[in-house]
Amino acid sequence: MDHARILRTVLGVTAGYLVLLALWLGWVVDRTPPGTAPYQVVALVGLFGSCIGIGMILAGRPSKADRRLCRHGLEGWATVEGVHPLQRTDHHSELTELDLALTVPGSESYRGTVIFDVTPADTARLAVGETISIRVDPANRDRIILML
C-alpha cells in the first residue's frame, strides 16, 4: 500500500471539499429555497464520502508503470532460493529480501534479489524452493514484478 499516494489523495479531496463548502456557504445557501439546507448538507457530506472512497480506490491501484509491466512484460517464473526478513511493517506484514533464480523463456536464467512486502497469507507461497510467476520488462531485465 502506498501511504504517500493515499495521503495526497485525502488531502486533495479535502482541499477541494473545503473550496466547495466555502462556495456553498458564501453564495449558494442564501439563494436556495427555505428548508432545503439540511438536505444540501447531507448531499455535501455524501459527496465528500464518495469522493474520498473513489480517491482511495484509485490511489490503491498499482502505478501506471506496474500496470504496463503486468500487461506487456515477458512471462517467466522465479524459484525462491533464499528468504531474508528485514523488518516488520505497521500493517501486519514483513519487508523481506527474496533471492530468486529468474527464468524467462528464450533467454538464459539469471539471479536477482527483490525486496517484497510479504503478508502472512503469502508466506507459504514465498518459501524456499517454491516457484512463482513473474513478468519481466523486455527492455530492462532487472525490472520484474511478482505475480502472486
TAGIFEN-V187727 format. One record per backbone hydrogen bond with DSSP energy under -0.5 kcal/mol. CO is the residue of the C=O (numbers start at 1). NH is the residue of the N-H. If there is no record, write none. Layout:
CO NH
CO NH
This chain:
1 3
2 6
3 7
4 8
5 9
6 10
7 11
8 12
9 13
10 14
11 15
12 16
13 17
14 18
15 19
16 20
17 21
18 22
19 23
20 24
21 25
22 26
23 27
23 28
24 29
28 31
29 32
33 36
36 40
37 41
38 42
39 43
40 44
41 45
42 46
43 47
44 48
45 49
46 50
47 51
48 52
49 53
50 54
51 55
52 56
53 57
54 58
55 59
56 60
58 61
63 67
64 68
65 69
66 70
67 71
68 72
69 73
74 136
75 105
76 134
77 103
78 80
78 132
79 81
79 101
80 129
82 99
83 85
84 97
87 95
89 92
92 120
93 89
94 118
95 86
95 87
96 98
96 116
97 84
97 99
98 100
98 114
99 81
99 82
100 102
100 112
101 79
102 110
103 77
104 107
110 102
112 100
114 98
114 116
116 96
116 118
117 119
118 94
119 122
119 123
120 123
122 126
124 127
127 130
130 80
132 78
133 147
134 76
135 145
136 74
137 140
140 137
140 143
142 144
143 137
145 135
146 148
147 133
